[in-house]
Amino acid sequence: MKILVVDDEMPIVEVIAYNLRKEGYQTRTANDAEQCLDIARSEKPDLIILDVMLPSASGFDVCRTLRRQSDIPIIMLTARAEETDRIVGLELGADDYITKPFSTRELMARVKAVLRRTTAIEPAPAEVVQAGNLVIDPQRYEVRVDGNRVEFSPKEFELLRFLATHPGQVFTRQALLDRVWGADAYVEDRTVDVHIRWLREKIEENASHPERLLTVRGVGYKFRSE
């Protein structure tokens, strides 16, 4: 597996890359946002370790751009421990978040956990799922609303597919994290809320009054097929 390490502090880049290679991973490195995006697009690494503070653009900006284009797992690094920073990173689609200074053992454990859960997603069933004007086609990995194709990130697709293949069943946020992100995911419950909001904006006629992705107050979410 190939991992891209992005940080403008070369000593940090070298230490992380060295330890990744010791674990058997291939590595690529970048020192700014533009270089990171170029490598991500051309080489499609299996994971990106991304520093928040970069000279040309913030890691948050890079994460936002990457999420529009792919679902490459991202672990964000930061020297700041504020909860708001962690929440912003996760809401933008980061898979994990670690604060400097950190031990290389902890980082390697996070890398293995993220790769384990992002490469072990339950396989999509072959059957097309249809609910009214919504069609989910796992073989083509596409969703259509009123006959029009709607773009989804892989994680959004997996969450929608999972709920749609269990119509009427209520799932807690933790259950959805376990089934879609993986049982050892270092993510917060609100990550599910954010993805549900994104899904509603794409498939519901009125995202403020959803008819498909329903909230069961105090419990979690369910998909209504009829």
C-alpha positions in Angstrom: 0.0 0.0 0.0 1.1 3.5 -0.8 0.8 6.4 1.8 1.3 10.1 1.0 2.8 12.1 3.9 2.1 15.9 3.6 3.9 18.3 6.0 6.1 21.4 5.5 8.4 20.3 8.3 10.9 18.0 6.7 12.1 16.3 10.0 8.5 15.2 10.7 8.0 14.0 7.1 11.2 12.0 7.3 10.3 10.4 10.6 6.8 9.4 9.5 8.0 8.1 6.1 10.8 6.1 7.7 8.4 4.4 10.2 5.9 3.7 7.5 8.5 2.0 5.4 9.6 -0.1 8.4 5.9 -1.3 8.5 6.1 -2.3 4.8 4.3 0.6 3.3 5.4 2.5 0.2 5.7 6.3 0.8 5.4 9.5 -1.2 5.9 12.9 0.4 4.8 16.5 -0.3 5.5 19.8 1.4 2.6 21.9 0.2 -1.1 21.8 -0.9 -0.5 21.9 -4.6 2.1 19.1 -4.5 -0.2 17.0 -2.4 -3.2 17.4 -4.8 -1.0 16.6 -7.8 0.3 13.3 -6.3 -3.2 12.4 -5.0 -4.7 12.8 -8.5 -1.9 11.1 -10.4 -0.9 8.3 -8.0 -4.0 7.7 -6.0 -2.4 6.6 -2.7 -4.2 4.3 -0.3 -4.0 6.9 2.5 -2.9 10.5 3.1 -1.4 11.8 6.3 -2.1 15.5 6.0 -0.9 18.4 8.2 -3.4 21.2 8.9 -0.9 24.0 8.7 0.6 24.2 5.2 2.3 27.2 3.6 0.1 27.6 0.5 -3.3 26.4 1.7 -4.6 24.8 4.9 -5.0 21.1 5.3 -8.7 21.8 5.7 -8.8 23.3 2.2 -6.9 20.3 0.8 -9.2 17.9 2.6 -12.3 19.7 1.2 -10.9 19.5 -2.4 -9.9 15.9 -2.1 -13.4 14.9 -0.8 -14.9 16.4 -4.0 -12.8 14.1 -6.1 -12.2 10.9 -4.1 -12.7 9.0 -0.9 -9.0 8.4 -0.2 -8.7 7.9 3.6 -7.2 11.0 5.3 -5.5 11.3 8.7 -5.0 14.9 9.7 -2.1 16.2 11.8 -2.2 19.4 13.8 -0.3 21.2 16.5 -3.5 22.5 17.9 -5.7 20.4 20.2 -8.9 22.5 20.1 -12.1 20.4 19.7 -13.4 22.8 17.0 -10.4 21.9 14.8 -11.0 18.2 15.2 -14.7 18.7 14.4 -14.0 20.8 11.4 -11.6 18.2 10.0 -14.0 15.3 10.6 -16.9 17.2 9.1 -14.9 17.9 6.0 -14.4 14.2 5.6 -11.2 13.3 7.4 -11.1 9.7 8.7 -9.0 10.4 11.7 -7.3 13.3 13.6 -4.1 13.2 15.7 -2.5 16.1 17.6 1.3 16.9 17.7 3.4 15.8 19.4 2.4 12.2 18.9 4.3 8.9 19.3 5.1 7.0 16.1 3.5 3.9 17.7 0.2 5.7 18.0 0.4 7.1 14.5 1.2 3.6 13.1 -1.8 2.2 15.0 -4.1 4.8 13.6 -2.8 4.2 10.1 -3.4 0.4 10.4 -6.9 1.0 11.9 -8.0 3.5 9.1 -6.7 1.2 6.4 -8.3 -1.8 8.0 -11.7 -0.3 8.1 -11.6 1.4 4.7 -10.5 -1.7 2.9 -13.0 -4.0 4.7 -16.3 -2.3 3.9 -19.1 -4.8 3.4 -19.4 -5.7 -0.3 -22.3 -4.1 -2.1 -25.1 -6.5 -3.1 -25.6 -6.9 -6.9 -29.3 -6.1 -6.7 -30.5 -2.7 -7.7 -32.4 -0.9 -4.9 -35.3 1.2 -5.9 -37.5 3.4 -3.7 -39.8 5.7 -5.6 -37.7 8.1 -7.6 -34.5 6.9 -6.0 -32.4 4.1 -7.7 -29.2 2.7 -6.2 -27.2 0.6 -8.6 -24.3 -1.2 -6.7 -22.8 -2.7 -9.8 -22.4 0.7 -11.5 -21.8 2.4 -8.2 -24.3 5.1 -9.0 -27.4 6.7 -7.7 -30.2 8.3 -9.7 -32.9 10.6 -8.5 -35.8 11.2 -11.0 -33.6 9.5 -13.6 -30.7 11.9 -13.1 -27.4 10.7 -11.9 -26.2 12.2 -8.6 -22.5 12.2 -7.6 -21.7 10.6 -4.3 -18.4 10.0 -2.5 -17.8 6.3 -1.8 -18.5 6.7 1.9 -21.8 8.5 1.2 -22.8 5.7 -1.2 -22.0 3.0 1.3 -24.0 4.7 4.0 -27.0 5.2 1.7 -26.7 1.7 0.3 -26.6 0.1 3.8 -29.7 2.0 5.0 -31.6 1.4 1.8 -30.9 -2.4 2.0 -32.4 -2.4 5.5 -35.6 -0.4 5.0 -37.6 0.4 8.1 -34.8 -0.8 10.5 -33.6 1.8 12.9 -29.8 2.1 13.4 -28.0 4.0 16.1 -25.2 6.3 15.1 -22.7 3.9 16.7 -24.2 1.0 14.7 -23.8 2.9 11.5 -20.2 3.8 12.4 -19.5 0.1 13.1 -21.1 -1.1 9.8 -19.9 1.6 7.4 -16.8 3.1 8.9 -15.6 0.0 10.9 -15.9 -1.0 14.5 -12.4 0.5 15.4 -13.1 3.8 13.7 -11.6 6.9 15.5 -14.5 9.1 14.5 -17.3 10.8 16.4 -21.1 10.2 16.3 -21.6 13.5 14.6 -19.7 12.2 11.6 -22.9 10.1 10.8 -25.1 13.2 11.3 -22.9 15.2 8.8 -23.1 12.4 6.2 -26.9 12.1 6.7 -27.2 15.8 6.1 -25.2 15.5 2.9 -27.3 12.6 1.7 -30.5 14.5 2.4 -29.3 17.4 0.3 -28.8 15.1 -2.6 -31.8 12.8 -2.6 -34.6 14.6 -0.7 -36.9 17.0 -2.4 -36.8 19.1 0.8 -33.7 18.3 3.0 -35.4 20.1 6.0 -38.4 17.7 5.8 -36.9 14.4 4.6 -39.2 11.6 3.4 -36.5 8.9 2.9 -33.8 9.3 5.5 -35.7 9.7 8.7 -34.5 10.6 12.2 -35.8 8.5 15.0 -35.4 10.9 17.9 -33.2 9.7 20.7 -32.2 6.5 18.7 -30.8 7.1 15.3 -31.8 6.9 11.6 -33.9 4.7 9.3 -34.6 4.5 5.6 -38.2 4.6 4.4 -38.7 2.8 1.1 -42.4 3.2 0.5 
